Amino acid sequence: MYASSTAAAGGGGGGEGIVEWFWRAVESFTAERRANLLTFWTGAAVLGPNGFHECDFRLTLASHLSPESLPESQTCSRTIKLARYVTYEQLREKLVSAIEYGARGFAFA
């Protein structure tokens, strides 16, 4: 979906696993939840006419976020900031909560 158009940063030691967990969670989402992810990530419900090819998505592991934190998005820069979650289940739960609330107008900027 977005993986080929996404750059990951701030990984350091062990960050690669969190990025893999992120994409595993996205692959498990319904079409509606993926659409909500797009809104959370970009502020837009649909992409432009060139689709993902013209998009520059970013994932960042943010040292200021604790594993209890929800992911944050910066829609202008198409960035999602993730904490160093301890388990896949924790990442997925926090991501789903952020997407569901963020897609309905309560987004982090």
N, C-alpha and C positions, 0 to 999 in steps of 0.2 A: 504494500500500500504506500506508505511514506518512506520506508526504510532506505530505499535507494536515493532519495532526495534529502537525507538527513545527515548532518554532521554532529558528532558527539565530542564534547570537550569536558575537561576537568576530571577525567577518569582516574588518573593515577593508579595506584595499586588496587586491584579488585573492581574497578569501575566498569570494566567490560561486562561483567556478570549482570550488573544492574541494567545496562543497556539491553542485553539479551532478554532479561526478564521483562523489560518494558515492551519489547516487540512481541514477546510471547503473550503478554496480556492483550495487546492490540489484536493479535490474531484470534484470540478467544472471544472478542467482542462481537455483538450483533451489528448489523448495518446501521441501526439507529444510534448505538453507542459510538460507533466509529464516526458518524456524522457529528455527534456531540463533541468528540475529541477534536475534530477539525475546527469547530467553533471555539472551543476552549483554547486551542493552539494558535489560531489565526484571527479570531474575531469574525470570521466569515463562514457562512453555512455552505458555500460552494466555492470552487476554485475558478480561476479565469479560464479562457478558452484553450490555453495550452496545458492545462492541468498541472500535474506535479513537476513537469519539466522546467517550468519557470519559477518554481518555488525553492526557497532556501530555508529548510527546516533545521532547527538546532535542538539538541538535548544537552543539558549541562548538569553535572553533578555539583550541587551547591553545598559548600562546607558550612554555611550558616543555617541550613535546615537540619533538624533532628529527624531520626527515623519515625517520630510520631507526627511529623509535619505532613500536610498535604502538598503535592506538587504545586508549583507556581507557574504561571504563564506570563509571558510578555508578548502580547499579540503583534505589536508593531515589528518586532524583530523575529517573530515566529519561533520563539524559544520556550521550551519547557524546562524548568529547573526541578531536579529530582534530589531527594535526600539519599543518603547511603542506607537504603532499607536492608533489614537483616534477612528477610525471606521474600520469596516470590509472592507469597500470599499477602504479605504486608504491603508490598509495592502495588499489587493489583487492587487491594481494598482502598488504599489511599488515592490511587489514580482514578478509580471509579467515582469516589466521593467528589474529588476535584472536578471531574468532567461533568457530573450530574449537576452540581451547584454552579459551576462556571458557565455551562452552556445556557443557563437560565438567568444570566445577567449578574451573577456574583462572581466576578473574575478578579484575579490578582493582576495588577499592572505594575 
